[in-house]
């Protein structure tokens, strides 16, 4: 009888163990390559048309930076381009710098992309363009920095950065 009880307990325990769930995880990984590639085509240069102004305008002796977007898949991305609102490096400045700028289409591989300028959204220092057509589009970015109330910029090297992103929708 003791053997029989021990056997029943063992079988009951075995049944609990057999009925217990064991878990395993099988990971699934993948890599997504963006179907939108950004390349700086032309770095910008500030001209100094007056002591208190730095400008990328050609008339001021500057060069507007140009950013190229290669879009492989249409209607999945938007271009988000920001003109600078500060210097990333400069001599010490003791007054306020007032910034203006814009982004616009410079060149396209498909005539329909010319509508990007008409349909763009602008806020603060940011311009957004819906990339609705596959192909390549070049955007030029203007930037102007006005120093103080007609103060001269101190001599030295000035650097500012344009931000260009391809954001998945």
C-alpha positions in Angstrom: 0.0 0.0 0.0 2.8 2.4 0.8 4.4 1.5 -2.5 1.1 2.1 -4.3 0.8 5.5 -2.7 4.3 6.4 -3.6 3.7 5.3 -7.1 0.6 7.4 -7.4 2.4 10.5 -6.0 5.2 9.9 -8.4 2.8 9.6 -11.3 0.9 12.7 -10.2 4.2 14.7 -9.9 5.2 13.4 -13.4 1.8 14.5 -14.7 2.4 18.0 -13.3 5.8 18.2 -14.8 4.6 16.9 -18.1 1.7 19.3 -18.1 4.0 22.3 -17.2 4.7 24.7 -20.1 8.3 25.3 -21.1 8.9 28.4 -23.2 11.5 29.2 -25.8 12.0 32.4 -27.8 13.1 32.4 -31.4 14.3 35.9 -32.4 13.6 37.3 -35.9 15.8 40.1 -37.1 16.0 42.1 -40.2 17.8 45.2 -41.5 15.9 48.0 -43.3 17.9 50.1 -45.8 16.3 53.5 -46.3 15.0 54.1 -49.8 16.0 57.7 -49.4 19.6 58.8 -49.4 21.0 62.3 -48.6 24.2 63.7 -50.0 25.8 67.1 -49.6 26.4 68.2 -53.1 27.8 71.7 -52.5 29.0 73.0 -49.1 28.0 76.5 -48.4 30.2 79.6 -47.9 29.3 82.8 -46.1 30.0 86.1 -47.9 30.5 89.2 -45.8 28.8 92.0 -47.9 28.9 94.4 -44.9 30.6 94.3 -41.5 27.4 93.2 -39.8 26.1 90.6 -42.3 27.1 87.0 -43.3 25.1 85.6 -46.2 25.2 82.7 -48.6 23.6 84.8 -51.4 25.7 84.9 -54.5 25.3 88.7 -54.6 26.9 88.9 -51.2 29.9 86.7 -52.3 28.5 83.6 -50.7 27.6 80.1 -52.0 24.3 78.4 -51.0 24.8 74.8 -49.8 23.0 72.2 -52.0 21.7 68.9 -50.6 20.7 66.1 -52.9 18.0 63.6 -52.0 17.9 60.3 -54.0 14.4 58.9 -53.5 14.0 55.2 -54.5 10.5 54.8 -53.3 8.0 57.6 -53.8 5.3 58.6 -51.2 7.1 57.1 -48.2 9.4 60.0 -47.1 9.5 63.7 -46.5 12.6 65.9 -46.7 13.0 68.1 -43.6 15.6 70.8 -44.1 16.6 73.4 -41.4 18.7 76.5 -42.0 21.0 77.4 -39.1 19.9 79.5 -36.1 23.4 79.5 -34.5 27.0 79.1 -35.3 28.6 75.8 -34.5 31.9 77.7 -34.2 32.7 81.3 -34.2 34.7 84.0 -32.4 33.1 85.2 -29.1 30.0 87.3 -29.9 28.7 89.8 -27.4 25.4 90.6 -29.1 22.4 88.9 -30.7 22.6 87.3 -34.1 19.4 87.4 -36.1 19.0 84.5 -38.6 16.9 84.2 -41.7 17.0 81.6 -44.5 15.0 79.3 -46.6 15.1 76.0 -48.6 13.9 75.6 -52.1 14.2 73.2 -55.1 17.3 73.8 -57.2 17.2 71.0 -59.7 15.1 67.8 -60.4 15.3 64.6 -62.4 11.5 64.6 -62.9 9.5 67.7 -64.0 6.8 66.9 -61.5 9.2 67.5 -58.6 9.1 71.2 -59.4 5.7 71.2 -57.5 7.7 70.5 -54.3 8.3 74.2 -53.9 4.6 75.1 -54.2 3.6 72.4 -51.7 6.3 72.9 -49.1 5.6 73.7 -45.5 7.6 76.3 -43.6 7.8 76.9 -39.9 10.4 78.4 -37.7 13.7 77.6 -39.5 12.3 74.3 -41.0 11.0 73.5 -44.5 9.3 70.2 -45.2 8.8 68.7 -48.7 6.7 65.6 -49.4 8.8 63.3 -51.6 6.0 62.0 -53.8 8.1 61.1 -56.9 11.0 58.6 -57.2 14.1 60.2 -58.5 16.7 62.9 -57.5 16.0 66.4 -56.2 18.5 69.0 -55.2 17.6 71.6 -52.6 19.5 74.8 -52.1 19.5 76.5 -48.7 19.9 80.2 -48.0 21.2 81.5 -44.8 21.9 85.0 -43.5 23.2 86.2 -40.1 22.8 89.8 -39.1 24.8 90.8 -36.1 23.4 93.1 -33.4 22.2 96.6 -34.2 24.7 97.3 -37.0 27.7 95.8 -35.1 30.6 94.4 -37.0 31.2 90.7 -36.8 34.6 90.1 -35.1 37.3 88.7 -37.4 37.6 84.9 -37.5 36.2 81.7 -38.9 32.4 81.2 -38.7 30.7 77.8 -39.2 27.0 77.0 -39.2 25.3 73.8 -40.2 22.3 73.0 -42.3 20.3 70.0 -41.2 18.8 67.7 -43.8 16.8 64.6 -42.9 14.7 62.1 -44.8 11.9 61.2 -42.5 9.8 58.0 -43.1 6.0 58.8 -43.2 
